[in-house]
Amino acid sequence: MLRRLAILIGLAVSLAACEETTGDYVTVTGGGFLFNYRLAEATYGLVATARRTVPPGTVFIADFENPEGGPPLTVELVSREKQRRFALNSPPIKNVVADTPYTVTLTLKTPEGAVIETHETTYTSKIGSSVLPEKPLTIGPGYTKNPDLKE
């Protein structure tokens, strides 16, 4: 039963407001919210695909709007030689509200700090954080049942 619910929640995640944005170096081609029911955790991410060779050492900076308010959650990735796909994921987030757009800004910088290009997009989830359990159902790398949960 819980497995079916986890699958349904995974399927309910939406990319509804994802606009594809294109620059000289990359196109934002995907992203959205991920609700992991077993871990009682939500995150969101962004995927960019190279349109042309991205110089090695280019710094990708994603600023994820924090659903709890306050400053954005910032994640960085340094490109490698011949890398074509760039995925950046937020740390765990709380208080996602269904049908609310959340902004993500992607900035590409040279290793020296000069801005190459910037992309802004929004992601909207069809479900909110309220679908997640209060405590993780499983713990550890092997998805061991959480001993704190009562049957």
ABEGO torsion letter per residue (X at the ends): XAAAAAAAAAAABBAAABBBBBBAABBBABEEBBBBAAAGBBBBBBBBBBABBBBBGBBBBBBBBBAAEEBBBBBBBBBBBGBABBBBBBBBBBGBBBGBBBBBBBBBBBAAGBBABBBBBBBBBABBAAABBABBABBEAAGBBBAABBX
